[in-house]
Amino acid sequence: PVTDGSRELHSLCAQLEFLLQFDLKEKRSFFGQRKDYWDFLCQGLARQRQEHEGIRFVTSLDKLKTPVGKGRAFLRYCLVHRQLAESLQLCLLDPESLCEWYYARSPFLSSQHRVEILGSLYELDGITFHLAL
């Protein structure tokens, strides 16, 4: 199993975060805090009208204050529970939402790149992750 000490884990998480932040439009909350991919994921999963256990778990963690920290915790949760590909796929279903959150260079706006990314993420479901949540 992959653990917190794995070098590959840190590289994987950095690449996932880069991908989710690449060409992300700058948005701000009502109070002026910059929104990040965490907000995109929350909105995308909320549109599916079912509460995601990972969102519920991350929002219950009082120590996490920033959208980036919450996003990182969500990625780890999804890796442990083998839900990353499915969760991201649900967020990528709505083309209007994608255009609202991402500029044209985002790989999420290309159907071919989306398929390749999701295919790779579904392959991660075969790997066991033992991570501290």
MODELLER restraints for C-alpha pairs under 7 A, 6 or more apart:
rsr = mdl.restraints
at = mdl.atoms
rsr.add(forms.Gaussian(group=physical.xy_distance, feature=features.Distance(at['CA:1:A'], at['CA:127:A']), mean=6.92, stdev=0.5))
rsr.add(forms.Gaussian(group=physical.xy_distance, feature=features.Distance(at['CA:1:A'], at['CA:128:A']), mean=4.82, stdev=0.5))
rsr.add(forms.Gaussian(group=physical.xy_distance, feature=features.Distance(at['CA:1:A'], at['CA:129:A']), mean=5.49, stdev=0.5))
rsr.add(forms.Gaussian(group=physical.xy_distance, feature=features.Distance(at['CA:1:A'], at['CA:130:A']), mean=6.31, stdev=0.5))
rsr.add(forms.Gaussian(group=physical.xy_distance, feature=features.Distance(at['CA:2:A'], at['CA:128:A']), mean=6.20, stdev=0.5))
rsr.add(forms.Gaussian(group=physical.xy_distance, feature=features.Distance(at['CA:2:A'], at['CA:129:A']), mean=4.70, stdev=0.5))
rsr.add(forms.Gaussian(group=physical.xy_distance, feature=features.Distance(at['CA:2:A'], at['CA:130:A']), mean=5.90, stdev=0.5))
rsr.add(forms.Gaussian(group=physical.xy_distance, feature=features.Distance(at['CA:3:A'], at['CA:129:A']), mean=6.15, stdev=0.5))
rsr.add(forms.Gaussian(group=physical.xy_distance, feature=features.Distance(at['CA:3:A'], at['CA:130:A']), mean=5.02, stdev=0.5))
rsr.add(forms.Gaussian(group=physical.xy_distance, feature=features.Distance(at['CA:3:A'], at['CA:131:A']), mean=5.39, stdev=0.5))
rsr.add(forms.Gaussian(group=physical.xy_distance, feature=features.Distance(at['CA:4:A'], at['CA:131:A']), mean=5.48, stdev=0.5))
rsr.add(forms.Gaussian(group=physical.xy_distance, feature=features.Distance(at['CA:20:A'], at['CA:37:A']), mean=5.91, stdev=0.5))
rsr.add(forms.Gaussian(group=physical.xy_distance, feature=features.Distance(at['CA:21:A'], at['CA:37:A']), mean=6.19, stdev=0.5))
rsr.add(forms.Gaussian(group=physical.xy_distance, feature=features.Distance(at['CA:22:A'], at['CA:106:A']), mean=6.17, stdev=0.5))
rsr.add(forms.Gaussian(group=physical.xy_distance, feature=features.Distance(at['CA:23:A'], at['CA:102:A']), mean=5.72, stdev=0.5))
rsr.add(forms.Gaussian(group=physical.xy_distance, feature=features.Distance(at['CA:23:A'], at['CA:103:A']), mean=5.36, stdev=0.5))
rsr.add(forms.Gaussian(group=physical.xy_distance, feature=features.Distance(at['CA:23:A'], at['CA:105:A']), mean=6.21, stdev=0.5))
rsr.add(forms.Gaussian(group=physical.xy_distance, feature=features.Distance(at['CA:23:A'], at['CA:106:A']), mean=5.31, stdev=0.5))
rsr.add(forms.Gaussian(group=physical.xy_distance, feature=features.Distance(at['CA:24:A'], at['CA:101:A']), mean=5.96, stdev=0.5))
rsr.add(forms.Gaussian(group=physical.xy_distance, feature=features.Distance(at['CA:24:A'], at['CA:102:A']), mean=4.51, stdev=0.5))
rsr.add(forms.Gaussian(group=physical.xy_distance, feature=features.Distance(at['CA:24:A'], at['CA:103:A']), mean=6.29, stdev=0.5))
rsr.add(forms.Gaussian(group=physical.xy_distance, feature=features.Distance(at['CA:25:A'], at['CA:101:A']), mean=5.46, stdev=0.5))
rsr.add(forms.Gaussian(group=physical.xy_distance, feature=features.Distance(at['CA:25:A'], at['CA:102:A']), mean=5.22, stdev=0.5))
rsr.add(forms.Gaussian(group=physical.xy_distance, feature=features.Distance(at['CA:25:A'], at['CA:103:A']), mean=6.20, stdev=0.5))
rsr.add(forms.Gaussian(group=physical.xy_distance, feature=features.Distance(at['CA:27:A'], at['CA:34:A']), mean=5.90, stdev=0.5))
rsr.add(forms.Gaussian(group=physical.xy_distance, feature=features.Distance(at['CA:27:A'], at['CA:35:A']), mean=5.34, stdev=0.5))
rsr.add(forms.Gaussian(group=physical.xy_distance, feature=features.Distance(at['CA:28:A'], at['CA:34:A']), mean=4.42, stdev=0.5))
rsr.add(forms.Gaussian(group=physical.xy_distance, feature=features.Distance(at['CA:28:A'], at['CA:35:A']), mean=5.28, stdev=0.5))
rsr.add(forms.Gaussian(group=physical.xy_distance, feature=features.Distance(at['CA:29:A'], at['CA:35:A']), mean=6.40, stdev=0.5))
rsr.add(forms.Gaussian(group=physical.xy_distance, feature=features.Distance(at['CA:35:A'], at['CA:67:A']), mean=6.63, stdev=0.5))
rsr.add(forms.Gaussian(group=physical.xy_distance, feature=features.Distance(at['CA:36:A'], at['CA:67:A']), mean=5.84, stdev=0.5))
rsr.add(forms.Gaussian(group=physical.xy_distance, feature=features.Distance(at['CA:36:A'], at['CA:68:A']), mean=6.45, stdev=0.5))
rsr.add(forms.Gaussian(group=physical.xy_distance, feature=features.Distance(at['CA:37:A'], at['CA:71:A']), mean=6.62, stdev=0.5))
rsr.add(forms.Gaussian(group=physical.xy_distance, feature=features.Distance(at['CA:38:A'], at['CA:67:A']), mean=5.58, stdev=0.5))
rsr.add(forms.Gaussian(group=physical.xy_distance, feature=features.Distance(at['CA:38:A'], at['CA:68:A']), mean=6.66, stdev=0.5))
rsr.add(forms.Gaussian(group=physical.xy_distance, feature=features.Distance(at['CA:38:A'], at['CA:70:A']), mean=6.43, stdev=0.5))
rsr.add(forms.Gaussian(group=physical.xy_distance, feature=features.Distance(at['CA:38:A'], at['CA:71:A']), mean=4.52, stdev=0.5))
rsr.add(forms.Gaussian(group=physical.xy_distance, feature=features.Distance(at['CA:40:A'], at['CA:101:A']), mean=6.94, stdev=0.5))
rsr.add(forms.Gaussian(group=physical.xy_distance, feature=features.Distance(at['CA:41:A'], at['CA:91:A']), mean=6.19, stdev=0.5))
rsr.add(forms.Gaussian(group=physical.xy_distance, feature=features.Distance(at['CA:42:A'], at['CA:55:A']), mean=6.92, stdev=0.5))
rsr.add(forms.Gaussian(group=physical.xy_distance, feature=features.Distance(at['CA:44:A'], at['CA:90:A']), mean=6.74, stdev=0.5))
rsr.add(forms.Gaussian(group=physical.xy_distance, feature=features.Distance(at['CA:44:A'], at['CA:91:A']), mean=4.21, stdev=0.5))
rsr.add(forms.Gaussian(group=physical.xy_distance, feature=features.Distance(at['CA:45:A'], at['CA:52:A']), mean=6.82, stdev=0.5))
rsr.add(forms.Gaussian(group=physical.xy_distance, feature=features.Distance(at['CA:45:A'], at['CA:90:A']), mean=6.40, stdev=0.5))
rsr.add(forms.Gaussian(group=physical.xy_distance, feature=features.Distance(at['CA:45:A'], at['CA:91:A']), mean=5.83, stdev=0.5))
rsr.add(forms.Gaussian(group=physical.xy_distance, feature=features.Distance(at['CA:54:A'], at['CA:74:A']), mean=6.04, stdev=0.5))
rsr.add(forms.Gaussian(group=physical.xy_distance, feature=features.Distance(at['CA:54:A'], at['CA:77:A']), mean=6.17, stdev=0.5))
rsr.add(forms.Gaussian(group=physical.xy_distance, feature=features.Distance(at['CA:54:A'], at['CA:78:A']), mean=6.79, stdev=0.5))
rsr.add(forms.Gaussian(group=physical.xy_distance, feature=features.Distance(at['CA:55:A'], at['CA:74:A']), mean=6.88, stdev=0.5))
rsr.add(forms.Gaussian(group=physical.xy_distance, feature=features.Distance(at['CA:58:A'], at['CA:70:A']), mean=6.19, stdev=0.5))
rsr.add(forms.Gaussian(group=physical.xy_distance, feature=features.Distance(at['CA:58:A'], at['CA:73:A']), mean=6.45, stdev=0.5))
rsr.add(forms.Gaussian(group=physical.xy_distance, feature=features.Distance(at['CA:58:A'], at['CA:74:A']), mean=6.25, stdev=0.5))
rsr.add(forms.Gaussian(group=physical.xy_distance, feature=features.Distance(at['CA:64:A'], at['CA:70:A']), mean=5.97, stdev=0.5))
rsr.add(forms.Gaussian(group=physical.xy_distance, feature=features.Distance(at['CA:73:A'], at['CA:133:A']), mean=7.00, stdev=0.5))
rsr.add(forms.Gaussian(group=physical.xy_distance, feature=features.Distance(at['CA:75:A'], at['CA:84:A']), mean=6.85, stdev=0.5))
rsr.add(forms.Gaussian(group=physical.xy_distance, feature=features.Distance(at['CA:76:A'], at['CA:133:A']), mean=6.99, stdev=0.5))
rsr.add(forms.Gaussian(group=physical.xy_distance, feature=features.Distance(at['CA:77:A'], at['CA:133:A']), mean=6.58, stdev=0.5))
rsr.add(forms.Gaussian(group=physical.xy_distance, feature=features.Distance(at['CA:78:A'], at['CA:84:A']), mean=4.67, stdev=0.5))
rsr.add(forms.Gaussian(group=physical.xy_distance, feature=features.Distance(at['CA:79:A'], at['CA:129:A']), mean=6.29, stdev=0.5))
rsr.add(forms.Gaussian(group=physical.xy_distance, feature=features.Distance(at['CA:80:A'], at['CA:129:A']), mean=4.94, stdev=0.5))
rsr.add(forms.Gaussian(group=physical.xy_distance, feature=features.Distance(at['CA:80:A'], at['CA:130:A']), mean=6.31, stdev=0.5))
rsr.add(forms.Gaussian(group=physical.xy_distance, feature=features.Distance(at['CA:80:A'], at['CA:131:A']), mean=6.63, stdev=0.5))
rsr.add(forms.Gaussian(group=physical.xy_distance, feature=features.Distance(at['CA:82:A'], at['CA:125:A']), mean=4.98, stdev=0.5))
rsr.add(forms.Gaussian(group=physical.xy_distance, feature=features.Distance(at['CA:84:A'], at['CA:121:A']), mean=6.83, stdev=0.5))
rsr.add(forms.Gaussian(group=physical.xy_distance, feature=features.Distance(at['CA:85:A'], at['CA:118:A']), mean=5.75, stdev=0.5))
rsr.add(forms.Gaussian(group=physical.xy_distance, feature=features.Distance(at['CA:85:A'], at['CA:121:A']), mean=4.98, stdev=0.5))
rsr.add(forms.Gaussian(group=physical.xy_distance, feature=features.Distance(at['CA:85:A'], at['CA:122:A']), mean=5.24, stdev=0.5))
rsr.add(forms.Gaussian(group=physical.xy_distance, feature=features.Distance(at['CA:89:A'], at['CA:118:A']), mean=6.89, stdev=0.5))
rsr.add(forms.Gaussian(group=physical.xy_distance, feature=features.Distance(at['CA:92:A'], at['CA:98:A']), mean=6.74, stdev=0.5))
rsr.add(forms.Gaussian(group=physical.xy_distance, feature=features.Distance(at['CA:98:A'], at['CA:109:A']), mean=6.80, stdev=0.5))
rsr.add(forms.Gaussian(group=physical.xy_distance, feature=features.Distance(at['CA:107:A'], at['CA:113:A']), mean=5.50, stdev=0.5))
rsr.add(forms.Gaussian(group=physical.xy_distance, feature=features.Distance(at['CA:107:A'], at['CA:114:A']), mean=6.56, stdev=0.5))
rsr.add(forms.Gaussian(group=physical.xy_distance, feature=features.Distance(at['CA:108:A'], at['CA:114:A']), mean=5.25, stdev=0.5))
